[in-house]
Amino acid sequence: MTVHPEQQSSRASAVSLGRGLVLRSPVLLASGTVSYGEELHRLTDLGKIGGIVTKAISPEPRTGNPPQRIAETPCGMINAIGLANVGLEKFVEEKVPFLQSLDTAIIVNIAGKSIDDYSAVIERLDDCEGINGYEINLSCPNVKGECMIMGVSRDATFEIISRLRPLTERHLMVKLTPNVTSISSIALAAEEAGADSVSLINTLVGMAVDYRKRKPLLANITGGLSGPAVKPVALAKVWEVFNAVKIPVVGMGGIACFEDAMEFLLTGSRAIQIGTMNFVDPDIGETVADAIEDHFAAPDNPTIEEYTGSLIVG
């Protein structure tokens, strides 16, 4: 089902991310935590949230890293899934028809080994109805020699987004890694190259070990740390990027409740993504979206536009 902007903008918490992407709620569900939406839609009302970001899609199917691929850590989890996915053609044939039936925005996360990989996915998907935008994954920390190689370089980020921008009129969101010296310089490169928004943060590089066995918990040794433990880092990076770019910032990293989401809005996030908590509470997106709508619908509260980025400093 196509999401029509005019049907979204009447809500108190509706937000626009630019290039026609209007969300009924600032709440998105993050890539890798909702797969392609097929399981989650049976557990929660996806029509109550702003949209979902699909699992990463690459030109060819990927089996990902060998197990063990996920481990719990204090206040979070660490994963090294390795961008496992069904591949472009199977996604188009088997997943897109279902996604088209959802009454929410659909943003497809795209990953690859080269600029040509990203280009091939966008060129194929641009022929498909029901997709509202693309999240360009330049920041996966657990796939050796691929996405994050481009995402840690300002020049490489500018080059890839410059190449992708002419391929589509749909919204281009660039997912940024915190594992860099200056995340704002990467964000500026994405903006200068034509990105419509940036999303951050992807996971932090982390490691978990079993001291008894003297072995790492993940077969990949290191992985991506997510969950409430990363929230202070994520807030700092969102605030840094918000003060550097003019395009919308989509914040994520450890959001577990309404209060967390409001903190991200306050520090400059036009929209937010909920990730790890989807594994804990499949209803978390709907719950947070309802609470945000109630808050901004209250007559004595500022509008969501007034509140976003209004952190008082000094």
Sequence and secondary structure as in RCSB ss.txt:
>XXXX:A:sequence
MTVHPEQQSSRASAVSLGRGLVLRSPVLLASGTVSYGEELHRLTDLGKIGGIVTKAISPEPRTGNPPQRIAETPC
GMINAIGLANVGLEKFVEEKVPFLQSLDTAIIVNIAGKSIDDYSAVIERLDDCEGINGYEINLSCPNVKGECMIM
GVSRDATFEIISRLRPLTERHLMVKLTPNVTSISSIALAAEEAGADSVSLINTLVGMAVDYRKRKPLLANITGGL
SGPAVKPVALAKVWEVFNAVKIPVVGMGGIACFEDAMEFLLTGSRAIQIGTMNFVDPDIGETVADAIEDHFAAPD
NPTIEEYTGSLIVG
>XXXX:A:secstr
    HHHHTTSTT EEEETTEEESSSEEE TTSSTTSTTGGGTS GGGSSEEE   B SS B  S S  EEEETT
EEEE     B  HHHIIIIIHHHHHTSSSEEEEEE  SSHHHHHHHHHHHTTSTT  EEEEE   TTSTTSHHHH
HT HHHHHHHHHHHGGG SSEEEEE  S SS HHHHHHHHHHHT SEEEE   EEEE EETTTTEESSTTSEEEE
ESGGGHHHHHHHHHHHHTT SS EEEESS  SHHHHHHHHHTTEEEEEE THHHH TTHHHHHHHHHHHHHHSTT
S  HHHHTT     
